[in-house]
Amino acid sequence: MRVIAGEFGRRRIKDVPGKTTRSTTDKIKEATFQRLGPFFEEGLCLDLFAGSGALGIEALSRGMTHAYFVDTHSKAIKIMYENIHSLQLENRCTIQKRHAIRALEQFSHENITFDLILIDPPYHSTIYEEALHKIHTYKLLNNQGIIYCEHDRQLNMSWEDIPFKVIHSSTYGTITTTLLSHEASE
C-alpha cells in the first residue's frame, strides 16, 4: 500500500494484518482524491474507522493541515502510529482509540469541525446513517466540507433520509464511494 500523490507520494505505508480491517485500494484512493481536489489548501480532516490511516494520510499528503484518526482496534492503532511515525507526521495527527459515535460526541463538546470527513467502516456495518446524522446534529462538517463514504455496493443505502446531499457516487467492482456535502439551502 502506498500514498498516491502530494508531499508523501509513492511512499509505502503498512496495512493492518488480518481480516478485521480492509484497506481502500490505490485505484479507489486515486480516483476519489482526484474528484475531491486533487489537492487541499489546509483544512482539518477526520478519518473515522481509520484502520491503517491510509485515507487520512493521503489527505495530509495532499495539503490538509491536521488529521484526526479514530478506530477501536488495537492492531489498527499500532499500525497507524507506525505509519505516521515513518512519515514524520506526529505533529499533524491526533489518534483516538474510541468508538466512532463517542468520538463524534467528543468533537462536538470540543467545538472541533472538519473540512473533510472520511467514513470507511467494515463493509457490512450499518453505522453510516447514525454517524451521518450525528455529524449533522453536532454540526461537525464545515460549510464547504465534504464527506466521503466507502461501502459495499450491495449495501442498500437510503440517501433520502440523510441530512446531506449526494454530490457524486462511483462504483468499483464490489465497492461504492459516495461524496456528500451540505444542502445548498444551508
Secondary structure, DSSP 8 states (H G I E B T S, - for coil): -B--SSTTTT-B-----SSS-----HHHHHHHHHHH-S--SS-EEEEET-TTSHHHHHHHHTT-SEEEEEE--HHHHHHHHHHHHHTT-GGGEEEEES-HHHHHHHHHHTT--EEEEEE---TT---HHHHHHHHHHTT-EEEEEEEEEEEETTS---GGGSSSEEEEEEEETTEEEEEEE--TT-
